[in-house]
Amino acid sequence: MNDPSGQSDTAQGRRFAAAHEAPPAVTRMLARPGAPALEWIEARPGGKAQGAPLLFVHGAFGGAWIWGEIFLPHLARRGRRAAAISLRGHGRSQGAARLRETGLGDYLDDVRHAIAQWPEPPVVVGHSLGALLAQRLIGQVPMRGLALLAPLPPEGLSVIGAQIALTDVGFWLESLAGSLLPGREPAQALSMHWLFSEGLPVAEARRYAARMSAESPLALAEAHWPLPTLPAALLGLPALVVGGGLDRMIWPVTTWRTALYHGAEHHTVADIAHFLQLDRGAEGVARLLLDWLDRRGL
């Protein structure tokens, strides 16, 4: 496992041309009988596609747009097929009216359905709660690889939930309010200074915070219940874990522990916080992912 010093393009916060391109449009809604249609955002390379396709899964309060801002355009420029979904009740997906009744099992069904859209097994890239979903699908769905960004550990929120409540009470209370109080603005629940580094311009942080969705209190409660999770290495599944050095929710020691559990390559990126796919230096995180894919022949 690797843990670079952080003096890379990522840490320096350079922004590449991909960040300034228009984000990809919604290519389609994934309709399903008896279940909410899901938003699917896809970035397609201009030339011949390289390697396995990638499926991006957002975390709590997010949506597919989180990946469409920087990651998807950057990957398309490198010849990669990449798509992101919005879980039910998030982004432009259906299901918002019943979000409070939505559990992790529903989200897992959404990810299974999205994986099946690719003609071959994809590399699944999950962030935070989305990374927990990806881990719980190990051995259940075909995957070429697994990349976990600022991931909840295999046991979910059972340990770090208590850790946050004891060490960062303000963040814990705001997150709780964001899922339990009707009408609570996600931008309030996800206070910017908890989720983004000070290096991100305030205007960008406010724009991102304003786009956050509400979250299911049931799903967050269920994320506290540990369930058996297969280690990726046990199935020979290539895995990558990346965390932010300034992440106040998923501490570097937690990402290291998750990487150890899965036998994964590990990177801690300095000067970046929890939403490392949006924060200053996000393109460098995308480059870490691409370099790992190339090294592993994925």
Backbone bond lengths (Angstrom), bond angles and torsions (degrees), N, CA, C in turn:
res aa  C-N    CA-C-N  psi(-1)  N-CA   C-N-CA  omega(-1)  CA-C   N-CA-C  phi
1 M - - - 1.461 - - 1.521 109.48 -
2 N 1.313 115.74 142.93 1.450 120.84 -177.69 1.517 110.00 -109.70
3 D 1.326 115.79 150.07 1.454 121.46 176.96 1.524 107.97 -144.07
4 P 1.344 118.58 82.69 1.450 121.83 -172.44 1.514 111.97 -65.53
5 S 1.307 114.90 160.58 1.457 120.94 -176.17 1.509 113.13 -71.67
6 G 1.336 117.44 -16.41 1.453 119.28 177.66 1.509 113.77 95.96
7 Q 1.316 119.45 8.87 1.463 121.29 -179.36 1.521 111.66 -92.53
8 S 1.309 116.80 30.25 1.460 122.53 -178.42 1.514 109.71 -94.18
9 D 1.350 114.84 -175.95 1.452 119.38 174.62 1.521 110.81 -57.46
10 T 1.329 116.20 -33.11 1.454 119.99 -179.33 1.511 110.78 -61.00
11 A 1.335 116.34 -52.06 1.459 120.13 -175.79 1.520 111.17 -66.28
12 Q 1.325 117.13 -35.12 1.452 120.38 -178.22 1.519 111.82 -74.32
13 G 1.346 116.63 -12.18 1.448 119.95 173.50 1.510 114.30 75.25
14 R 1.311 118.92 25.82 1.453 120.20 179.07 1.518 109.88 -67.86
15 R 1.324 116.06 143.46 1.451 120.72 178.51 1.519 107.69 -114.28
16 F 1.332 115.30 126.99 1.450 121.63 -175.73 1.523 110.37 -90.26
17 A 1.336 114.33 173.14 1.459 118.66 -178.49 1.514 112.07 -59.03
18 A 1.336 116.84 -31.87 1.462 120.04 -176.96 1.518 111.85 -58.19
19 A 1.316 117.00 -30.29 1.459 119.82 -176.93 1.521 111.59 -69.38
20 H 1.329 117.45 -19.53 1.447 120.29 -175.33 1.527 111.83 -102.57
21 E 1.316 117.61 0.13 1.446 120.16 176.37 1.520 109.44 -78.92
22 A 1.344 116.41 156.97 1.458 119.28 176.28 1.518 109.50 -64.09
23 P 1.328 117.95 135.12 1.456 119.61 178.80 1.519 110.58 -64.63
24 P 1.335 117.77 153.80 1.453 120.09 -177.88 1.517 110.85 -64.66
25 A 1.331 116.27 148.18 1.457 121.19 179.29 1.521 109.91 -79.64
26 V 1.312 115.74 163.85 1.456 119.85 173.40 1.517 107.52 -66.51
27 T 1.316 116.85 119.24 1.453 119.60 -178.03 1.521 111.96 -84.51
28 R 1.339 116.48 -31.42 1.460 117.99 178.14 1.525 110.05 -170.03
29 M 1.320 113.54 165.38 1.457 121.61 170.11 1.523 106.99 -106.47
30 L 1.319 116.15 132.17 1.457 121.10 -179.55 1.522 108.63 -86.17
31 A 1.327 115.55 97.85 1.462 120.67 -178.62 1.520 110.40 -80.80
32 R 1.333 115.71 142.36 1.459 121.53 179.28 1.520 108.78 -141.84
33 P 1.319 117.47 137.68 1.467 118.42 176.37 1.525 111.17 -66.93
34 G 1.320 115.71 128.55 1.455 120.24 176.01 1.508 115.69 76.53
35 A 1.329 117.94 10.28 1.463 120.93 -179.56 1.525 108.69 -145.28
36 P 1.332 117.83 155.59 1.462 120.31 -179.33 1.529 112.06 -62.56
37 A 1.327 115.71 141.54 1.464 120.46 173.12 1.525 109.14 -70.12
38 L 1.327 115.38 143.92 1.460 121.04 -175.09 1.521 111.26 -111.92
39 E 1.312 115.77 138.62 1.464 121.75 174.82 1.524 109.52 -72.05
40 W 1.337 115.40 133.08 1.468 122.94 -179.52 1.518 107.60 -127.82
41 I 1.318 117.35 114.91 1.461 122.68 177.53 1.521 107.85 -108.67
42 E 1.312 115.84 127.63 1.468 119.50 -175.35 1.518 110.88 -128.83
43 A 1.323 115.42 139.87 1.459 122.21 173.62 1.517 107.79 -113.35
44 R 1.316 116.51 125.37 1.457 120.96 -177.28 1.523 110.08 -113.70
45 P 1.320 117.04 134.30 1.469 119.63 179.42 1.517 111.10 -67.15
46 G 1.334 115.00 151.63 1.451 119.09 180.00 1.514 113.22 -69.11
47 G 1.333 117.45 -31.84 1.456 121.52 -179.75 1.513 111.76 -108.97
48 K 1.322 115.42 -147.88 1.454 120.65 -179.74 1.524 110.27 -70.97
49 A 1.324 115.57 133.08 1.465 120.40 -179.43 1.519 110.66 -71.64
50 Q 1.328 115.36 147.39 1.461 121.78 -179.97 1.517 110.06 -118.01
51 G 1.314 115.82 139.58 1.454 121.50 170.73 1.511 114.59 69.83
52 A 1.319 113.98 -172.43 1.459 121.28 -179.29 1.526 110.53 -71.78
53 P 1.325 117.79 150.36 1.465 119.41 173.90 1.522 110.65 -68.80
54 L 1.318 115.51 160.20 1.464 121.03 179.47 1.517 110.00 -121.64
55 L 1.325 115.98 137.94 1.461 121.65 174.27 1.522 108.54 -117.89
56 F 1.329 116.44 124.69 1.459 122.36 -178.02 1.531 110.17 -103.77
57 V 1.326 114.94 132.46 1.468 121.69 -177.91 1.529 108.54 -121.86
58 H 1.308 116.67 120.05 1.470 121.30 -178.13 1.524 111.05 -77.57
59 G 1.326 115.35 170.55 1.452 121.30 179.04 1.519 112.25 -102.85
60 A 1.328 116.44 -163.33 1.461 122.02 -178.72 1.525 110.87 -59.01
61 F 1.322 115.57 141.18 1.463 124.81 176.60 1.535 113.10 71.00
62 G 1.335 118.19 3.07 1.459 120.31 -173.25 1.520 113.95 -100.05
63 G 1.313 115.07 -155.22 1.460 123.17 179.99 1.514 108.77 -177.27
64 A 1.325 116.62 172.43 1.461 120.59 -179.58 1.523 111.80 -59.84
65 W 1.327 116.72 -28.30 1.465 120.62 -177.99 1.525 111.94 -57.50
66 I 1.335 116.84 -28.09 1.465 120.85 -179.04 1.523 110.97 -57.77
67 W 1.322 116.11 -37.16 1.468 121.03 179.18 1.526 111.40 -84.81
68 G 1.334 117.02 -26.09 1.456 120.68 -177.72 1.513 114.16 -73.27
69 E 1.327 117.14 -18.57 1.461 120.12 -178.81 1.528 112.08 -66.11
70 I 1.313 117.85 -48.30 1.466 122.11 -171.32 1.525 111.93 -130.97
71 F 1.331 116.66 -49.89 1.464 120.38 -171.16 1.525 113.24 -63.19
72 L 1.327 118.20 -52.55 1.463 119.65 -174.50 1.526 112.50 -61.53
73 P 1.342 119.79 -47.03 1.464 118.22 177.01 1.525 112.88 -60.66
74 H 1.339 116.19 -39.12 1.465 119.33 -178.61 1.520 110.83 -65.27
75 L 1.321 117.45 -41.32 1.459 120.45 179.97 1.521 111.41 -68.58
76 A 1.327 117.19 -38.03 1.461 119.88 178.25 1.522 110.85 -62.35
77 R 1.327 116.77 -36.97 1.465 120.09 177.56 1.520 111.78 -63.57
78 R 1.321 116.85 -25.60 1.460 121.60 178.33 1.529 112.25 -94.79
79 G 1.326 116.99 14.21 1.455 120.89 174.23 1.514 115.27 81.99
80 R 1.316 117.52 19.29 1.461 121.20 -176.55 1.526 111.72 -100.46
81 R 1.335 115.36 140.23 1.461 121.61 169.75 1.522 107.28 -84.67
82 A 1.311 116.58 123.12 1.460 119.78 -175.97 1.517 109.65 -145.47
83 A 1.315 115.52 140.21 1.462 121.28 178.19 1.516 109.22 -141.61
84 A 1.321 115.05 154.89 1.464 121.85 176.58 1.516 108.52 -130.80
85 I 1.324 115.85 145.40 1.458 120.03 175.98 1.522 109.73 -113.21
86 S 1.320 114.67 156.07 1.459 121.06 166.54 1.520 106.97 -101.48
87 L 1.320 116.46 122.95 1.458 120.06 174.99 1.528 109.66 -60.90
88 R 1.316 116.48 156.67 1.471 119.79 -178.88 1.534 110.66 -52.39
89 G 1.339 114.07 138.16 1.456 119.65 -179.28 1.509 114.76 82.05
90 H 1.328 117.67 1.89 1.461 122.36 -178.73 1.528 109.54 -122.34
91 G 1.331 115.95 155.42 1.455 119.66 178.02 1.517 110.59 55.09
92 R 1.337 115.81 -130.38 1.463 121.01 178.92 1.523 112.60 -101.08
93 S 1.301 116.82 8.46 1.463 119.55 177.02 1.526 110.33 -69.08
94 Q 1.324 115.11 154.83 1.454 119.99 173.98 1.533 109.87 -75.14
95 G 1.317 116.03 168.86 1.457 120.40 174.60 1.509 115.30 106.35
96 A 1.335 118.11 3.69 1.465 119.75 -177.95 1.525 111.99 -63.70
97 A 1.339 116.83 -34.19 1.462 119.98 -177.02 1.527 112.30 -64.44
98 R 1.329 116.35 -25.32 1.467 120.12 -178.29 1.531 111.58 -114.39
99 L 1.316 115.97 22.90 1.463 119.41 -175.36 1.524 111.73 -60.59
100 R 1.320 117.91 -39.23 1.459 120.51 -176.38 1.528 112.05 -65.44
101 E 1.335 117.04 -18.90 1.464 121.43 178.50 1.527 111.91 -97.06
102 T 1.307 117.14 2.01 1.463 121.68 -174.78 1.523 110.68 -85.32
103 G 1.330 115.88 132.27 1.453 120.52 179.99 1.517 112.43 -112.58
104 L 1.314 116.27 176.89 1.465 120.52 179.68 1.519 111.32 -61.44
105 G 1.331 117.74 -32.83 1.460 119.91 177.86 1.517 111.99 -60.75
106 D 1.330 116.81 -36.09 1.465 120.60 176.62 1.522 110.54 -66.45
107 Y 1.329 116.54 -43.34 1.461 119.89 177.96 1.530 110.91 -63.10
108 L 1.321 116.91 -39.37 1.468 119.99 178.20 1.526 110.40 -62.35
109 D 1.324 117.16 -39.64 1.468 120.11 176.30 1.526 110.54 -61.62
110 D 1.336 116.98 -39.05 1.464 120.72 178.57 1.527 110.96 -61.69
111 V 1.323 116.48 -44.91 1.463 119.93 -178.81 1.530 110.39 -67.17
112 R 1.322 117.64 -40.73 1.473 120.06 176.45 1.521 110.66 -57.52
113 H 1.327 115.98 -44.25 1.463 119.97 -179.11 1.527 110.94 -64.22
114 A 1.318 116.35 -39.11 1.466 119.81 179.85 1.522 111.20 -67.92
115 I 1.324 117.26 -41.73 1.466 120.43 178.69 1.518 110.58 -58.82
116 A 1.323 116.31 -37.59 1.466 121.07 -177.87 1.526 112.65 -69.15
117 Q 1.332 118.02 -11.82 1.470 120.03 179.22 1.522 112.22 -73.17
118 W 1.328 117.11 -24.32 1.455 119.91 179.85 1.529 109.93 -82.23
119 P 1.321 118.45 142.36 1.469 120.82 -179.94 1.520 113.71 -72.99
120 E 1.320 116.85 -9.24 1.461 121.89 177.85 1.527 108.31 -143.02
121 P 1.329 118.48 160.94 1.463 120.01 -178.40 1.528 111.31 -59.06
122 P 1.315 118.07 130.57 1.463 120.76 -179.85 1.522 112.36 -92.23
123 V 1.309 115.25 167.88 1.457 121.80 162.48 1.525 105.81 -83.93
124 V 1.317 117.04 124.20 1.464 121.33 -178.35 1.526 108.77 -96.31
125 V 1.323 115.73 126.32 1.464 122.28 -179.20 1.525 107.81 -116.07
126 G 1.325 116.82 115.19 1.454 120.55 -178.36 1.509 112.06 -118.53
127 H 1.331 115.41 146.62 1.465 121.59 178.26 1.522 109.80 -117.64
128 S 1.330 117.32 128.77 1.453 123.13 172.68 1.530 111.14 57.10
129 L 1.332 118.93 -116.67 1.464 120.93 177.72 1.523 110.82 -62.75
130 G 1.343 117.14 -34.40 1.463 120.38 176.40 1.513 112.12 -62.93
131 A 1.337 116.62 -30.73 1.463 120.46 176.12 1.523 110.85 -70.59
132 L 1.337 117.32 -34.09 1.464 119.57 175.01 1.522 110.32 -64.71
133 L 1.335 117.14 -41.76 1.463 120.43 176.56 1.521 110.51 -58.94
134 A 1.327 116.44 -45.27 1.465 120.16 -179.86 1.522 111.08 -61.15
135 Q 1.332 117.21 -40.70 1.465 120.24 179.78 1.524 111.29 -64.97
136 R 1.319 116.84 -37.83 1.463 119.66 -178.19 1.525 112.90 -73.65
137 L 1.320 116.78 -10.74 1.464 120.54 176.89 1.524 112.50 -96.62
138 I 1.325 117.88 -1.17 1.465 120.30 177.75 1.527 109.25 -59.55
139 G 1.319 115.84 127.40 1.458 120.88 -179.65 1.512 114.03 84.57
140 Q 1.337 118.07 -6.56 1.459 121.48 -179.22 1.518 113.09 -105.61
141 V 1.322 116.74 -27.00 1.462 121.63 -179.84 1.526 108.40 -133.38
142 P 1.329 117.96 154.87 1.466 119.39 179.10 1.523 111.55 -72.45
143 M 1.328 116.24 128.86 1.467 122.93 176.09 1.520 108.60 -136.10
144 R 1.332 116.29 144.99 1.461 120.84 171.94 1.518 111.40 -86.90
145 G 1.305 116.71 -28.32 1.451 121.74 -178.66 1.510 109.69 -167.86
146 L 1.333 115.49 172.98 1.456 121.35 -175.98 1.524 108.80 -140.64
147 A 1.322 116.85 125.14 1.464 121.54 176.18 1.522 108.31 -122.67
148 L 1.323 116.07 125.31 1.455 122.35 -175.40 1.523 109.16 -116.58
149 L 1.327 116.66 117.14 1.458 122.23 -177.99 1.527 109.24 -107.97
150 A 1.332 116.59 124.63 1.469 121.98 -176.59 1.522 109.96 43.15
151 P 1.333 117.35 53.59 1.468 119.65 -168.52 1.521 113.94 -80.98
152 L 1.331 115.67 146.73 1.450 118.40 160.73 1.520 106.91 -62.19
153 P 1.319 117.93 141.48 1.467 120.20 -179.33 1.525 110.84 -69.74
154 P 1.329 117.94 170.69 1.469 120.69 -175.80 1.523 114.18 -54.15
155 E 1.330 117.67 -32.47 1.474 119.82 -179.81 1.519 112.57 -83.77
156 G 1.323 118.49 1.90 1.450 121.65 178.01 1.515 112.91 79.64
157 L 1.323 115.65 -140.59 1.463 121.38 -175.33 1.522 113.52 -91.13
158 S 1.315 117.52 3.45 1.463 119.67 -172.67 1.524 112.89 -59.83
159 V 1.324 117.36 -36.12 1.465 120.93 179.53 1.521 111.14 -95.37
160 I 1.326 116.87 -49.91 1.463 118.15 -174.27 1.521 112.06 -73.08
161 G 1.353 118.00 -23.22 1.454 119.36 175.29 1.519 110.96 -61.38
162 A 1.326 116.21 -46.22 1.466 120.41 176.83 1.521 110.93 -66.52
163 Q 1.323 116.00 -37.03 1.467 120.72 178.96 1.521 111.05 -60.51
164 I 1.344 116.44 -44.99 1.462 120.58 -179.95 1.523 110.44 -66.65
165 A 1.335 116.30 -42.87 1.465 120.07 -179.03 1.522 111.51 -60.41
166 L 1.323 116.93 -33.28 1.462 121.06 -177.07 1.526 113.10 -85.46
167 T 1.330 116.73 -31.00 1.463 119.58 -172.08 1.521 114.12 -109.45
168 D 1.345 118.21 -18.38 1.463 121.95 -176.64 1.526 108.20 -142.33
169 V 1.330 116.05 66.53 1.462 121.41 -170.74 1.527 111.71 -59.46
170 G 1.331 117.26 -38.95 1.458 120.44 -179.09 1.510 112.38 -59.72
171 F 1.327 116.41 -46.78 1.464 120.75 179.27 1.524 110.31 -63.03
172 W 1.331 116.52 -42.91 1.462 120.88 -178.70 1.523 110.82 -62.01
173 L 1.335 117.86 -43.78 1.459 121.40 -179.32 1.521 111.76 -67.03
174 E 1.336 117.13 -40.68 1.457 120.13 179.44 1.526 111.23 -66.20
175 S 1.323 117.66 -40.97 1.460 120.78 177.93 1.520 110.50 -63.64
176 L 1.321 116.76 -41.23 1.457 121.34 178.40 1.522 110.50 -62.93
177 A 1.320 116.57 -44.32 1.459 120.62 179.32 1.518 111.40 -63.24
178 G 1.321 116.72 -36.82 1.453 120.70 -178.33 1.508 113.51 -65.24
179 S 1.328 117.95 -26.13 1.458 120.36 -179.72 1.526 112.82 -99.33
180 L 1.341 117.74 -24.29 1.465 120.19 -173.11 1.525 114.01 -100.55
181 L 1.326 118.26 -30.92 1.455 119.98 -173.60 1.524 111.11 -91.09
182 P 1.337 118.68 117.86 1.465 120.79 178.15 1.518 110.70 -59.47
183 G 1.334 115.66 136.67 1.451 120.92 177.70 1.510 114.62 80.87
184 R 1.320 117.20 -1.21 1.467 119.72 179.38 1.518 109.34 -66.37
185 E 1.310 117.45 126.44 1.455 120.71 -179.33 1.520 109.98 -69.85
186 P 1.360 117.75 127.56 1.463 119.07 177.55 1.516 113.00 -56.34
187 A 1.339 116.70 -33.33 1.464 119.28 179.64 1.522 111.14 -63.04
188 Q 1.345 116.54 -29.53 1.463 119.60 175.79 1.519 110.35 -77.32
189 A 1.339 115.12 -43.68 1.461 119.48 -177.21 1.517 111.49 -63.32
190 L 1.317 115.89 -36.74 1.462 120.51 -177.79 1.524 109.12 -105.06
191 S 1.303 116.06 65.19 1.461 120.86 -176.66 1.522 110.52 -49.98
192 M 1.323 114.89 133.58 1.454 120.69 -169.24 1.519 113.54 -57.18
193 H 1.332 116.40 -40.44 1.461 117.88 -172.83 1.518 112.27 -72.33
194 W 1.329 118.06 -8.30 1.456 120.08 175.60 1.526 111.70 -89.09
195 L 1.319 116.93 -25.00 1.458 119.30 -169.93 1.517 114.47 -112.87
196 F 1.327 117.92 -15.54 1.458 121.31 179.50 1.528 109.19 -125.73
197 S 1.320 115.40 154.55 1.459 119.47 177.87 1.525 110.15 -78.68
198 E 1.320 115.41 164.15 1.460 119.87 177.94 1.524 111.59 -69.01
199 G 1.334 117.29 -14.46 1.455 120.23 178.99 1.512 113.90 -73.93
200 L 1.341 117.54 -17.43 1.461 120.44 178.65 1.525 109.14 -81.73
201 P 1.338 117.90 128.08 1.463 119.39 178.79 1.527 111.65 -53.17
202 V 1.318 116.05 140.94 1.463 120.82 -175.94 1.525 111.35 -58.70
203 A 1.330 117.28 -38.29 1.465 119.92 -179.05 1.527 111.28 -61.86
204 E 1.337 116.75 -39.66 1.460 119.75 177.79 1.519 111.12 -67.95
205 A 1.323 116.73 -43.00 1.463 120.18 179.52 1.525 110.87 -60.67
206 R 1.322 117.04 -41.09 1.465 120.42 178.58 1.522 111.12 -65.97
207 R 1.315 116.47 -39.88 1.472 119.53 179.37 1.519 110.51 -63.65
208 Y 1.326 116.76 -43.53 1.458 119.85 179.13 1.530 111.08 -65.71
209 A 1.327 116.54 -45.29 1.466 119.94 -178.31 1.520 111.40 -60.76
210 A 1.340 116.61 -36.13 1.459 120.62 -179.07 1.526 112.46 -67.81
211 R 1.322 117.78 -19.50 1.469 120.99 -178.72 1.526 112.65 -92.89
212 M 1.318 117.59 -4.43 1.454 119.63 -179.03 1.526 110.91 -65.30
213 S 1.330 115.31 147.06 1.459 121.84 179.42 1.522 110.37 -92.84
214 A 1.326 115.46 167.59 1.458 120.00 167.80 1.528 108.15 -70.12
215 E 1.324 116.69 167.72 1.468 120.00 179.61 1.522 110.44 -131.43
216 S 1.316 115.00 154.00 1.458 121.57 -179.44 1.527 110.93 -77.19
217 P 1.333 118.38 120.81 1.466 119.09 175.71 1.521 112.07 -65.02
218 L 1.334 116.86 -29.74 1.462 119.80 178.11 1.519 110.66 -66.33
219 A 1.338 116.84 -45.27 1.465 120.29 179.92 1.525 110.79 -62.56
220 L 1.331 117.04 -41.45 1.462 119.69 179.17 1.526 111.07 -66.41
221 A 1.328 116.66 -37.42 1.465 119.38 177.10 1.525 110.55 -64.94
222 E 1.330 116.50 -43.36 1.465 120.39 -179.24 1.523 111.83 -66.21
223 A 1.328 116.49 -27.07 1.461 119.65 178.43 1.524 111.89 -68.34
224 H 1.327 117.63 -12.43 1.469 121.26 175.92 1.525 112.44 -84.11
225 W 1.334 117.33 -9.91 1.458 120.52 -176.14 1.524 109.41 -95.27
226 P 1.307 118.93 111.43 1.473 120.96 -179.26 1.529 111.11 -64.01
227 L 1.306 115.55 139.06 1.460 122.29 175.34 1.524 108.17 -131.23
228 P 1.331 118.08 151.57 1.467 120.06 178.16 1.531 110.77 -58.07
229 T 1.315 115.66 131.76 1.465 122.28 179.95 1.516 108.67 -130.05
230 L 1.316 116.40 125.80 1.461 120.21 -179.84 1.527 110.42 -71.34
231 P 1.324 119.40 134.06 1.464 120.78 171.59 1.528 110.32 -66.06
232 A 1.316 116.72 136.87 1.462 120.41 -179.27 1.523 111.39 -58.43
233 A 1.334 116.77 -39.29 1.466 120.48 -177.39 1.519 112.00 -63.09
234 L 1.328 117.44 -28.21 1.458 121.01 -179.39 1.520 111.35 -62.36
235 L 1.333 116.25 -30.36 1.461 121.51 179.94 1.525 112.15 -102.32
236 G 1.326 116.76 7.84 1.460 120.01 -178.34 1.514 112.92 68.40
237 L 1.324 117.39 27.35 1.461 122.09 -177.65 1.527 109.69 -90.48
238 P 1.335 118.75 117.34 1.466 120.20 178.09 1.525 110.31 -60.28
239 A 1.330 116.35 136.03 1.463 119.68 -176.03 1.522 110.84 -139.54
240 L 1.321 114.42 147.63 1.461 123.48 178.54 1.522 107.93 -132.32
241 V 1.323 116.92 138.03 1.465 122.12 175.30 1.526 108.21 -126.92
242 V 1.334 116.41 127.60 1.466 122.05 179.64 1.524 108.70 -127.84
243 G 1.314 116.06 130.74 1.458 120.88 177.17 1.510 111.55 -127.44
244 G 1.323 115.84 164.18 1.456 121.56 178.71 1.514 111.58 -99.87
245 G 1.312 116.37 135.03 1.453 120.62 -179.60 1.517 113.54 -65.23
246 L 1.346 117.33 -21.00 1.461 121.69 -179.72 1.525 112.39 -107.30
247 D 1.313 117.33 14.01 1.465 121.72 -178.54 1.529 109.41 -71.34
248 R 1.327 117.22 117.89 1.459 121.52 -179.08 1.524 112.11 -86.23
249 M 1.325 117.15 -8.41 1.459 120.45 179.92 1.525 111.43 -101.50
250 I 1.328 116.51 -54.08 1.467 121.61 179.63 1.522 107.14 -105.00
251 W 1.314 116.65 97.08 1.460 121.16 -176.21 1.524 111.04 -68.44
252 P 1.347 117.20 153.76 1.471 120.06 178.22 1.521 113.73 -53.05
253 V 1.328 117.77 -35.97 1.464 119.07 179.19 1.527 110.72 -65.46
254 T 1.331 116.98 -29.26 1.466 120.58 178.59 1.522 110.96 -72.63
255 T 1.330 117.55 -42.31 1.468 118.91 178.17 1.524 110.56 -66.65
256 W 1.327 116.06 -36.28 1.465 119.06 176.69 1.525 110.44 -62.31
257 R 1.332 116.53 -42.57 1.466 120.61 179.62 1.533 111.10 -64.49
258 T 1.337 116.81 -38.84 1.462 120.56 177.65 1.522 110.74 -65.00
259 A 1.329 116.63 -42.03 1.464 120.48 177.92 1.521 111.00 -62.92
260 L 1.317 116.81 -41.58 1.462 120.81 178.98 1.524 110.84 -61.94
261 Y 1.319 116.81 -41.11 1.465 121.63 -179.72 1.527 111.10 -60.85
262 H 1.327 115.96 -40.45 1.465 120.00 -175.35 1.529 113.42 -94.31
263 G 1.330 117.94 -1.92 1.452 119.56 -174.83 1.514 111.57 64.16
264 A 1.321 115.95 38.37 1.462 122.03 -172.13 1.522 111.97 -99.16
265 E 1.316 115.53 156.86 1.464 121.17 168.40 1.523 107.84 -69.84
266 H 1.333 116.40 140.17 1.461 120.22 -172.64 1.522 111.40 -127.79
267 H 1.329 115.36 135.98 1.462 121.28 174.76 1.524 109.19 -135.09
268 T 1.314 116.44 134.19 1.461 122.24 167.49 1.519 107.43 -108.45
269 V 1.321 116.55 122.07 1.458 121.76 -177.28 1.527 108.90 -98.85
270 A 1.313 115.96 118.20 1.466 120.32 -178.90 1.528 111.07 -67.29
271 D 1.325 115.69 154.19 1.469 123.11 170.85 1.517 113.80 63.42
272 I 1.324 117.68 29.63 1.458 120.76 177.26 1.526 107.37 -139.29
273 A 1.335 116.25 146.73 1.458 120.58 -173.69 1.530 111.13 -106.02
274 H 1.341 116.97 -155.13 1.465 120.46 -168.37 1.524 112.95 -65.44
275 F 1.326 117.25 -44.85 1.468 119.36 -179.98 1.525 109.06 -85.47
276 L 1.317 115.04 71.11 1.458 120.18 -173.45 1.514 112.95 -74.65
277 Q 1.334 118.73 -7.12 1.461 120.18 173.70 1.527 111.78 -89.69
278 L 1.333 117.41 -3.21 1.456 122.13 177.58 1.525 112.40 -122.93
279 D 1.299 117.23 -23.14 1.462 122.62 -173.32 1.527 111.01 -68.52
280 R 1.294 115.72 169.63 1.465 120.20 175.36 1.526 108.21 -62.56
281 G 1.329 116.31 127.41 1.452 120.72 -175.35 1.511 113.34 97.97
282 A 1.340 117.77 7.73 1.463 120.56 -177.84 1.522 112.35 -61.62
283 E 1.338 117.18 -34.41 1.463 119.02 -179.68 1.518 111.11 -64.74
284 G 1.324 116.33 -32.54 1.455 119.34 176.29 1.517 111.91 -67.03
285 V 1.329 117.35 -34.20 1.461 120.51 174.92 1.524 109.71 -66.21
286 A 1.329 116.64 -41.25 1.464 119.98 175.93 1.526 110.64 -60.85
287 R 1.326 116.47 -37.26 1.466 119.75 178.15 1.526 110.94 -66.74
288 L 1.331 117.43 -39.40 1.465 120.30 174.90 1.522 110.71 -56.17
289 L 1.328 115.46 -45.32 1.461 120.45 179.47 1.520 111.15 -62.03
290 L 1.322 116.53 -46.70 1.464 120.37 -178.97 1.520 111.78 -64.24
291 D 1.311 117.26 -41.47 1.464 120.26 178.82 1.526 110.86 -63.50
292 W 1.317 116.39 -39.98 1.472 120.11 177.36 1.527 110.74 -63.83
293 L 1.327 116.81 -43.15 1.464 120.34 177.82 1.525 110.85 -59.14
294 D 1.326 115.99 -43.16 1.466 120.01 -179.88 1.524 111.15 -64.74
295 R 1.333 116.71 -44.67 1.464 119.77 -179.48 1.522 112.23 -62.95
296 R 1.317 116.57 -35.25 1.460 120.29 -178.21 1.520 112.96 -89.07
297 G 1.329 117.10 0.00 1.458 120.17 178.86 1.511 113.23 67.96
298 L 1.317 116.17 32.34 1.467 120.83 -177.62 1.526 111.51 -100.40
